[in-house]
């Protein structure tokens, strides 16, 4: 079973602070969870898939095709998020993790990451990621309304995200606080956040070139009310993004107007402005290059796929995942490795179909330290590295069974100057031949076989019909009789 290994970026709504202290009477906090379980969700995030890294910055472009929202630009130092009663605006400014001030309050487990949220008033509150619960908490509320101030270390600490997160999941977070504006005049306020995963989309990370990464889109229906008659309702959109973007994390958040469409908005820019550094940690995932891209073909396979996979600490684990007609992914191990060039085989198909494939790898550091959040399963694959091609074949879907089948052996494989081809034919066959095809299905070499021979030994020097040397790559040796067809992929390396 494939495990989705993801990075999740969190976003907090914090109330703005004023300049008058008030007496806290009580604080009441509760969290309710509502989950609707869907079978085999396309993106599924478990709580232990959350990384211990939060705090990279991002800049977004505005997209007005679906709904309008203000682009967040961290060059302005903070983001204006939503208006609160009294015309106040909450602002959030994220700092790099190493700029945080540990430790967390005594009531929290030791914090791994500390995040600083700065209000428009200049006051600050601290946010912590607990390393035992994997939940993101906020300490205190800093709120300003109409000339009086509520500021709390009493902590209406709340769980912002409930796991697992997947398409269709929803949960409710709410809190209530009460205090006296002056003796005899109580003030009570309520705030709720009904979060629901409403769509799936993709975001592009310039660090990764043209790659698009899948994400879940969370709609946060925020409600605020108090005993002075305030009644505010807002829709806020957030993105939960799998993938770790070369060791950094993006901050994913957006605000829409009320009544906006809940479909995903394509973000043209999503990138980190600072580099994360953890002493002794390898924060870069493996790099892929020169990956075989199969075109549409009439060749029925098997299909050889190769890719150069490199990493500063070495490759600790790898696989190729493929699916047929968009079905379940099937993983295969590499056939061979030559330096950093990995070879995989997608099996032969029996009928016309669309094949999709994606190469996955995990570096040695992640394997040795059990850091599973830093690899990428195909379900989180970048759009531009998930390849699809159509196979149009006339192979019988229900081939006749034979008691004795032929044997085709090719060695050495890979080969440099000469390939030995050994064939053993079943009895009763009349017509048989041996041919070599390139990855596009083009015939490049054919051997004449005397009729009646049951055992054949051939040699191929890697040239075509005109004795011109063929380039390095994958080729397919085919033994075809009037009863069957056997194909063996071979690799030519000069």
C-alpha positions in Angstrom: 0.0 0.0 0.0 1.4 3.3 -1.0 1.9 5.8 1.8 1.5 9.5 1.0 4.5 11.3 2.3 3.8 15.0 2.5 4.7 18.4 3.7 1.9 20.3 5.1 1.9 24.1 5.6 -0.3 25.7 8.2 -1.9 29.1 8.3 -3.2 30.8 11.4 -5.8 33.6 11.9 -4.8 35.8 14.8 -6.7 38.7 16.2 -5.1 42.1 16.3 -4.0 43.7 19.6 -4.9 47.1 21.1 -3.7 49.0 24.1 -6.0 48.5 27.2 -5.7 45.5 29.6 -8.8 43.8 30.8 -9.5 41.3 33.4 -10.1 37.7 32.2 -13.0 36.0 33.7 -12.9 32.7 32.0 -11.9 31.0 28.8 -13.6 28.1 27.3 -12.3 26.0 24.5 -13.6 23.0 22.7 -12.9 21.2 19.4 -15.3 19.0 17.6 -14.4 16.7 14.8 -16.5 15.7 11.8 -15.1 13.2 9.3 -16.7 11.7 6.2 -14.6 8.7 5.2 -14.1 8.3 1.4 -12.7 5.1 0.0 -9.2 5.5 -1.6 -9.0 9.3 -1.5 -6.5 10.7 -4.1 -4.6 12.7 -1.5 -4.6 11.4 2.0 -2.5 13.0 4.8 -1.9 11.1 8.1 -0.9 13.0 11.2 2.6 11.5 11.3 3.2 12.7 7.7 3.5 16.3 9.0 7.1 17.6 8.8 8.7 19.5 11.7 9.5 22.5 9.5 7.3 25.5 9.2 8.1 29.1 8.4 9.2 29.6 4.8 7.8 32.6 2.9 5.9 32.8 -0.3 4.5 35.3 -2.8 1.4 34.7 -4.8 -0.1 36.2 -8.0 -3.7 37.1 -8.1 -6.0 34.9 -10.3 -9.4 36.5 -11.0 -10.8 33.7 -13.1 -12.5 31.9 -10.3 -12.6 34.2 -7.3 -10.7 37.3 -6.3 -8.3 37.6 -3.4 -5.4 39.9 -2.4 -2.0 38.4 -3.3 0.1 37.9 -0.3 3.5 39.6 -0.7 6.0 39.1 2.1 8.1 42.0 1.0 5.4 44.0 2.8 6.4 42.3 6.0 3.0 40.9 6.8 -0.3 39.8 5.2 -3.6 41.5 5.7 -6.0 38.6 6.1 -9.5 39.5 7.2 -11.4 42.3 8.9 -12.6 41.9 12.5 -15.3 43.9 14.4 -14.4 47.5 14.7 -12.6 47.7 11.3 -9.5 45.9 12.6 -7.4 43.7 10.4 -5.4 40.6 11.5 -1.9 40.5 10.1 0.5 37.6 10.0 4.2 37.6 9.5 6.1 34.3 9.4 9.8 34.1 10.4 12.3 31.4 9.6 12.4 28.6 12.2 15.8 29.5 13.5 14.4 33.0 14.4 12.0 31.5 16.9 12.5 31.7 20.7 12.1 28.3 22.4 11.0 26.7 24.7 7.3 26.5 24.5 5.1 27.0 27.6 5.5 24.3 30.3 2.1 22.9 29.4 3.3 22.1 25.9 5.8 19.3 25.0 9.1 20.6 23.9 8.7 22.5 20.7 10.5 21.5 17.5 9.7 24.7 15.6 8.7 28.1 16.9 6.8 30.5 14.6 6.3 34.3 15.3 3.1 36.0 14.4 3.3 39.8 14.5 0.1 41.8 14.7 -0.6 45.2 13.2 -0.3 46.6 16.7 3.3 45.4 17.0 2.4 42.9 19.7 3.4 39.3 19.3 2.1 35.8 20.1 4.0 32.6 19.7 2.9 29.5 17.9 4.4 26.0 18.5 4.4 22.7 16.7 4.3 19.9 19.3 6.5 17.0 18.6 4.3 14.5 20.4 0.8 15.3 19.1 1.8 16.5 15.6 -0.8 19.3 16.0 -0.2 23.0 15.4 -1.3 25.2 18.3 -1.5 28.9 18.9 -0.8 30.4 22.3 -3.1 33.3 23.3 -5.2 35.8 21.4 -4.3 39.4 20.9 -7.4 41.3 20.0 -8.4 44.9 19.8 -12.0 46.2 19.5 -13.4 49.7 20.0 -10.7 51.0 22.4 -10.5 48.1 24.9 -8.1 45.2 24.7 -8.2 41.5 25.4 -4.8 39.8 25.6 -4.4 36.3 26.8 -1.8 34.0 28.1 -4.8 32.1 29.4 -4.6 30.3 26.0 -7.6 29.3 24.1 -5.2 26.9 22.5 -6.9 25.2 19.6 -6.2 22.4 17.3 -6.1 24.0 13.8 -5.9 20.8 11.8 -7.4 17.4 12.4 -6.0 14.3 10.7 -6.3 12.5 8.5 -6.8 15.2 5.9 -8.3 14.1 2.6 -10.7 15.2 0.0 -14.1 15.4 1.7 -12.9 15.7 5.3 -14.2 18.4 7.6 -13.8 19.5 11.2 -14.9 22.3 13.5 -12.7 24.3 15.8 -14.3 26.8 18.1 -13.7 28.8 21.3 -15.4 31.2 23.6 -14.0 33.9 25.9 -15.5 36.2 28.5 -14.2 39.2 30.4 -15.3 42.5 31.9 -14.9 45.7 30.0 -15.4 47.3 33.4 -17.0 46.0 36.5 -20.6 45.0 35.8 -20.2 45.1 32.0 -19.4 41.7 30.7 -18.1 40.9 27.2 -18.4 37.6 25.6 -17.2 36.6 22.1 -17.3 33.4 20.1 -15.2 32.4 17.1 -15.7 29.3 15.0 -13.7 27.8 12.1 -15.5 25.1 10.1 -12.7 23.7 7.8 -13.6 21.5 4.9 -11.5 20.1 2.1 -13.4 21.2 -0.9 -11.2 20.5 -3.9 -8.0 19.1 -5.3 -5.6 21.2 -7.4 -2.0 21.7 -8.2 0.5 24.5 -7.5 3.8 25.2 -9.3 7.1 25.6 -7.5 9.7 27.6 -9.5 12.4 25.9 -7.5 11.3 22.7 -9.3 11.0 24.2 -12.7 7.7 23.4 -14.4 6.6 20.8 -11.9 3.1 21.0 -10.6 2.4 19.5 -7.2 -1.0 18.3 -6.1 -2.7 19.9 -3.1 -5.9 19.8 -1.1 -7.9 23.0 -0.9 -9.4 23.8 2.5 -12.3 26.2 2.8 -12.4 27.8 6.3 -15.8 29.2 7.0 -15.0 31.5 9.9 -17.7 33.0 12.1 -17.4 35.7 14.8 -20.0 37.0 17.2 -20.3 38.8 20.5 -22.8 40.1 22.9 -22.5 43.6 21.5 -24.2 42.5 18.3 -21.2 41.8 16.1 -21.8 39.1 13.5 -19.1 38.4 11.0 -18.8 35.5 8.5 -15.8 35.0 6.2 -14.6 32.4 3.8 -10.8 31.8 3.8 -9.1 29.4 1.5 -6.0 27.4 2.5 -3.9 24.9 0.6 -2.3 21.8 2.0 0.6 20.9 -0.2 2.3 17.5 -0.4 6.0 17.5 -1.3 8.9 19.3 0.2 10.3 21.5 -2.6 14.0 20.9 -2.3 14.2 21.2 1.4 12.0 24.2 2.0 8.3 24.6 2.7 5.8 27.0 1.2 3.3 29.0 3.1 -0.1 28.2 1.6 -3.0 30.6 2.2 -5.6 32.7 0.4 -8.6 34.8 1.2 -11.7 35.0 -1.0 -14.8 37.2 -0.9 -18.0 35.7 0.5 -19.9 33.6 -1.9 -16.9 32.8 -4.0 -16.6 29.6 -5.9 -14.8 26.9 -4.0 -12.8 25.5 -6.9 -9.0 25.5 -6.8 -7.1 28.5 -8.0 -3.9 28.0 -9.9 -1.0 29.8 -8.2 1.5 30.9 -10.6 4.2 31.6 -8.1 4.9 29.6 -5.0 8.5 29.7 -3.8 10.7 29.9 -0.7 12.6 33.1 -0.1 15.0 31.7 2.6 16.9 28.5 2.8 16.3 26.1 5.7 19.3 24.7 7.4 19.4 22.0 10.0 22.9 21.0 11.1 23.7 17.4 9.9 20.5 17.0 7.9 20.2 16.3 4.2 17.3 18.5 3.2 17.4 17.9 -0.5 15.5 15.1 -2.2 17.0 13.1 -5.1 17.3 14.8 -8.5 16.1 13.1 -11.7 17.4 13.8 -15.2 17.3 12.2 -18.7 14.2 10.2 -17.8 12.9 8.1 -20.7 9.7 9.5 -22.1 7.8 7.0 -24.1 5.8 8.3 -27.1 2.6 6.8 -28.3 3.5 3.5 -29.9 2.2 0.3 -31.5 4.9 -1.7 -29.6 3.2 -3.8 -26.9 6.2 -3.9 -24.5 7.9 -4.6 -22.3 8.9 -1.0 -21.9 12.3 0.0 -20.6 12.5 3.3 -18.6 15.7 4.7 -17.4 16.6 7.8 -15.4 19.7 9.4 -13.9 19.1 9.7 -10.2 21.5 11.5 -8.0 21.7 12.8 -4.4 24.5 14.2 -2.3 24.1 11.3 0.3 23.4 8.6 -2.3 20.2 6.8 -3.2 18.7 4.7 -0.4 15.6 3.4 -2.1 13.9 3.6 -5.5 11.0 2.2 -7.5 9.1 2.8 -10.7 5.3 3.0 -10.3 3.1 2.6 -13.3 -0.7 2.3 -13.9 -2.9 1.2 -16.8 -5.7 3.4 -17.9 -5.5 5.4 -14.7 -5.9 2.5 -12.4 -4.0 1.5 -9.3 -0.3 2.1 -9.2 2.0 -0.9 -9.4 5.6 -0.7 -8.2 8.6 -2.4 -9.8 12.2 -2.5 -8.6 15.0 -1.4 -10.8 16.5 -4.0 -13.2 20.0 -2.7 -13.0 22.1 0.4 -12.2 25.0 1.7 -14.2 26.7 4.5 -12.3 23.7 6.7 -11.6 21.6 5.4 -14.5 18.7 3.3 -13.2 16.8 0.9 -15.5 13.2 -0.3 -14.9 10.8 -2.4 -16.9 7.1 -1.9 -17.4 5.6 -5.3 -18.4 4.1 -6.1 -21.7 0.5 -5.1 -22.2 -2.2 -7.3 -23.7 -4.5 -4.8 -25.3 -4.7 -1.1 -26.3 -4.4 1.1 -23.3 -2.8 4.2 -21.8 0.2 3.6 -19.6 1.4 6.1 -17.0 4.6 5.9 -15.0 6.6 7.8 -12.4 10.0 7.2 -10.8 10.3 7.5 -7.0 13.4 7.7 -5.0 14.5 8.3 -1.4 18.0 9.4 -0.4 20.3 7.4 1.9 20.0 9.9 4.7 16.2 9.5 4.8 16.4 5.7 4.8 19.1 5.6 7.5 17.2 8.0 9.8 13.7 7.0 9.0 12.8 10.4 7.7 9.9 9.2 5.5 8.4 12.6 5.0 11.0 13.5 2.4 10.3 11.2 -0.4 7.5 11.3 -3.0 5.1 8.5 -3.8 3.5 8.7 -7.2 0.2 9.9 -5.7 2.1 13.1 -4.9 4.0 13.1 -8.1 4.7 16.4 -9.9 2.4 16.7 -13.0 5.4 17.2 -15.3 7.2 14.1 -14.1 4.2 11.7 -14.5 4.4 10.5 -18.0 1.6 8.9 -20.1 1.6 7.3 -23.5 -0.9 5.2 -25.5 -0.2 1.7 -26.6 -2.1 0.5 -29.7 -1.6 -3.2 -30.1 -3.2 -6.1 -31.9 -2.1 -8.7 -29.3 -4.8 -11.2 -28.5 -6.3 -10.5 -25.1 -6.7 -14.2 -24.5 -3.7 -15.9 -26.1 -3.9 -19.6 -26.8 -2.1 -21.7 -24.1 0.7 -24.0 -25.2 2.1 -26.9 -23.3 5.7 -25.9 -24.3 6.8 -22.4 -24.9 9.9 -21.0 -26.5 12.8 -19.5 -24.7 14.7 -16.3 -25.6 17.9 -15.5 -23.7 20.0 -12.3 -24.3 23.4 -11.8 -22.6 25.4 -9.9 -21.4 22.7 -7.3 -20.6 23.7 -4.4 -20.6 26.2 -5.1 -23.5 28.9 -3.0 -25.0 30.0 -4.4 -28.3 28.2 -7.7 -28.8 25.0 -9.3 -27.6 24.5 -13.1 -27.6 21.0 -14.2 -28.5 20.0 -17.8 -27.7 16.6 -19.2 -28.8 14.9 -22.5 -28.1 11.7 -23.1 -30.1 8.7 -25.3 -29.1 7.9 -28.3 -31.3 5.4 -27.9 -34.1 6.4 -24.3 -35.1 6.9 -23.6 -38.7 7.6 -19.8 -39.1 9.9 -18.1 -36.7 12.2 -15.0 -36.9 14.3 -12.8 -34.6 14.1 -9.0 -34.8 15.4 -6.0 -32.9 13.3 -2.9 -32.4 14.1 0.6 -31.0 11.9 2.2 -28.2 9.7 3.8 -30.9 8.8 0.3 -32.3 10.9 0.8 -35.4 12.5 -2.3 -36.8 16.3 -1.9 -36.8 17.6 -5.4 -37.3 16.3 -8.8 -38.5 17.9 -12.2 -38.6 17.1 -15.0 -41.0 16.4 -18.3 -39.3 16.5 -21.6 -41.2 13.2 -23.4 -41.2 13.1 -26.4 -38.8 15.8 -25.3 -36.4 14.8 -25.9 -32.8 17.9 -24.2 -31.2 19.4 -21.0 -32.5 22.4 -19.0 -31.4 22.8 -15.5 -32.8 25.0 -12.5 -32.3 24.2 -8.8 -32.6 26.8 -6.1 -32.7 24.5 -3.1 -32.1 24.2 -2.0 -35.8 21.2 -1.5 -38.0 20.5 -3.0 -41.5 23.2 -0.7 -43.0 25.8 -1.8 -40.4 25.7 1.7 -38.9 26.3 1.7 -35.1 23.1 2.5 -33.2 23.2 5.0 -30.3 23.2 4.0 -26.6 19.8 3.1 -25.3 17.2 0.4 -24.8 16.3 -2.0 -27.6 13.9 -5.0 -27.8 14.9 -8.4 -29.1 11.8 -10.3 -30.3 11.4 -14.0 -31.0 8.2 -14.5 -33.0 6.7 -17.8 -34.1 3.4 -18.8 -35.5 2.3 -19.6 -32.0 3.8 -16.9 -29.7 5.9 -13.8 -29.4 8.7 -13.3 -26.8 10.3 -9.9 -26.2 13.5 -9.3 -24.1 14.6 -5.7 -23.5 18.4 -5.1 -23.7 20.6 -2.1 -23.0 23.3 -0.9 -25.3 26.2 1.0 -23.6 29.2 1.7 -25.8 
